Amino acid sequence: MRADARRNRDKILEAARDAVAERGADAPMELIARRAGVGVGTLYRRFPDRGVLLAALAEQYVHELMDDLDRTVAAEPDAWSAIRAFVLYSVEKGRGAIAAALAGTSTPEARQSLVQRVDELVRQAQADGAMRSDVGTDDLMELLSVFACHPGIIPERFLPLMLDGLDRRHPGHPSR
């Protein structure tokens, strides 16, 4: 891909991300093109329809989550701390709106890579005795989904409380 085409693609995806965060998956394509500083024709040459654009945005989002997870793992002292920090970061304002709008749009391979990486952390946190052994990766991903992809179902202030319930080392945990 030529450098100018790559720049346009990146600008379109950035504009789409902002528009989707603000207006959801139905954000007008014309708005996205205008914010990207490109013509509507350029947008449609790169992304022939909304589905293709959203799929590309979802793919980029999942890869960014993987990068965020890797950075978090490098910065935290152990697997449980990394899980906790990653979950809290992932549901912050803005990211949750993107996740909600793009839920189910990325390829199964991209999602599976993220889930496998989280699974490695869950297994390590359990082996370390930090995370409850009766909670699995699927449970953690569901918790993440509830707060990131379906904001408002449960007040966000409950997320740290729920995470505390997964931490075997937390005071008041029944197995302490």
Summary of the structure (lengths in Angstrom):
residues: 176
radius of gyration: 18.4
end to end distance: 56.6
largest distance: 61.6
contacts: 518
relative contact order: 0.11
helix: 70%
strand: 1%
